[in-house]
Amino acid sequence: MTSPSTVARRACAVLAAASAGLHAVMLGHASNVIVVGLLAAMIVACLYCARELWRDGTARAWVVVALMNLAMIALHLPAPAHHHGAPNMAAPAQSTLMTAATLLAFIEIVAAATALYVGSRGRMVQLSGTRDR
């Protein structure tokens, strides 16, 4: 029987693979070769994380998932409001695809933070020899 932690870890691996799928869909909207290269790199990175989570779920894999998703949000969230010398223009609406990607990134961040917290609490109990409160 598969443990609940393995099921949760593999569910998060599926989310990482879905992120790769979203990047693949974005390839159709790429405006130049540089963007295509960046999207291809992100597809590979997402699939790498999905593989790592599916197989092992190490703390390193969870940290990479959290950091990549935080970077994605940090880079893309301010983009719709970015204007060059046009202070009176309204910000364009964010695409449905970008909204889905941002929501997925938030879910992956929460899952990674939870996995790291739970994993570190278990090790702390083993190291200290006292029960968790």
N, C-alpha and C positions, 0 to 999 in steps of 0.2 A: 504494500500500500504506500502511496506517495504521501509524504508529510505535508501539512499545510504551508510550511515555509517554502517547500519546493514548488508547490502549486502557485504561491504568490510570486516567487522569483521568476517562474516561467511565464506567468501572466505579464510581468513587467518586461520580460524579453520580447513578448509579442507586441507590447507597446513600443519598444525600441524599433522593432521591425516595421511597425506602422509608421513610425517617424521616417524611416528610410523610404517607405512608400510615398509619403507626402513630399519628400524631397524629389522623388522620381517624377511625380506629377508636376512639380514646379519646373522641371526641365523643359516642359513644353512652353513655359512662360519666360524662359531665359532670354535676356536681351543681347548677350554677347558671349564670346568664347570664355572669358574669364568667369562669368557667372556660371556657365556650364561646368567649368572645372571645379569651382567651389562647391556646387551642388553635388557633383560626382564624389568629391572628397567627403562630403557630409553623409552621402549614402553609404559609403564604405565604413565611415566611423560609426554610424548607427547600427549597421549590420555586425560590426565587430563587437559593439556593446551588447547587442542582442545575443550573440554567440556566447560571450563571456557570462552573461546572466543565466542563460539556459544551462550551460555546463556546470559552472562553479558558484557564481554569486559571491565572489570574494569582496572584501571591503574595498579593494582597489577598483573593482568594476563598478560598485555603487557610487564611489566618489567621482569616477569619470562620468557616469551618467548624470549625476547632480551638476557637476561643473559644466558639462556641455550644454545642458538644458538652461542653466543660469546664463551662460554666455549667449545662447540663442535669444533668450528673452531680452537681455541687456542690449543686444545689437538691433533687434527688430522692433521692440516695443516703441521706442521713440521715433522710428522712421516715418510713420504717417504724419506726424506733426512737424517734421523738419522742413523748413522753408529757407530759401536763399533770398533775402532782401524783400520779402513780400509779407509784411506783418499783418496785413488786413485780410489775407486769403484764408478761407476756411480749410481745415485739414481734410484731406480726402478720406473717405471711408476705407477701413481695413477690409481686405478681401476675406471671403468665407474660408478659403484655404489657409490664410495666415491666422485667422481666428482659431481654426481647428488645430493648427500646429502649436499655437501659443497655449491653448487649453491642454493639449497633450503634454507639452513641456512642463506645465505646472503640475500635472498629475505625476509625471515621472520624477520631478523634484521632491514632491511629498513622499512618494514611495521610497525613493533613495534615502531621504532623511530618516524615515521610519525604520527602514532596514538597518541603517547604520546605528541608530539609537538602540534598537532592540538587540542587535548584535553586540554592541559595546556594553550594554547592561549585563548581558549574560557573562561576558568575560570579566567584568568588574566583580561580580559575585564570586566567580571562581578564584580570582586573585586575592580578594579580601577575606574570603572565608565566612562572610556574614550574609545573612539573608537580605534580599532586595526588599525595600519598604514600599 
